[in-house]
């Protein structure tokens, strides 16, 4: 199964999804760049999450807070003292692991391990030209602290009432001991987080509500039930701020792995920030006259991790080739059956041949009319069969082929990625048909 990951890594590079960062210098740790298709897919994920969390729910508003914050934020949040992993090093091969990954001996060479050392995950930087301790700052390790910093600003400016939520998408940084499994664990990643502020007595109800909503989101985007599970995390393994935690896990080829955390943070954040800042962050309920720290339910997804799960889920290899009409046995062919809302490119426009000017002209004309409406590509290089293979590998949903018949009766061929079925559609109805199919 590990093999599947290396196939996806290679496909991701070959087809413009994900490249190793600074590759000409040999790459850099666990950094990756998202290519033309990767960035489209990421944008789709973020847009769908935003739509789900903000547009489809009452009382959730957006925010975009700064990455750099006053270092006191991280003192109060407990990250400077509590956000750490235990690191163990192998005496023999010198490789380092999180202590939970290496129990008694080195997982790589079986060597003896040195005593575990505590390792803070916050990334440090220096603000201002002088590198003294007074100007030390941290790259945020989670986006939600920016939300707590703005709890009052949002509450007052938007005249909200409890319960309500604040959602944000942005970069987070962690100095991970052992980044691995391609984009599963990296030091720089993007999070999509929503913080739901509610009355303490309602927290349990809302925890279950958001857990269900989030699981349904993955199901609605094509992840099958059998590959998804919600795991309650024991007190010993929970994050330092969590009173209750459920991880939504996906069945990766290397085993079950978390893609999203649902955390009940209680009043940990607002009460600590009140204590450290001296500012009273309690909420006053005008009707009941009750004053209290709202409790927080957090939903937190990694953009890249969920993208990885969606890619793995979409990857399908067909031994002997997809076309069964000919006897000739071909090499395994790949089709990325990405959900239509996530697919980076929706439509490919292909002239059947490139040496017939009338066909090429018509295909280019169609491409120009479709481009403002969908992400499209135009491809005239190679035989039509090879081009279908290529677009199947990139997950393009529909191919519009302009052929000789187009010149006679003004129809084009429309080919479906998943079924490979072809139908003829009038060129003048094409836009309407495509909009209908992609709805
Ligand atoms: P893990 O146990 O895998 O380190 P975590 O429990 O520390 O993750 P959270 O703090 O709950 O993760 O973060 C929420 C989400 O952010 C995770 O579910 C994951 O999708 C994403 N995430 C966290 N750390 C990383 C990372 N190093 N690389 C990529 N995504 C990450």
Boltz pocket constraint, residues with backbone or C-beta under 6 A from the ligand:
constraints:
  - pocket:
      binder: B
      contacts: [[A, 142], [A, 174], [A, 176], [A, 183], [A, 184], [A, 185], [A, 186], [A, 187], [A, 188], [A, 189], [A, 190], [A, 191], [A, 239], [A, 258], [A, 259], [A, 260], [A, 261], [A, 300], [A, 301], [A, 302], [A, 303], [A, 304], [A, 305], [A, 306]]
      max_distance: 6.0
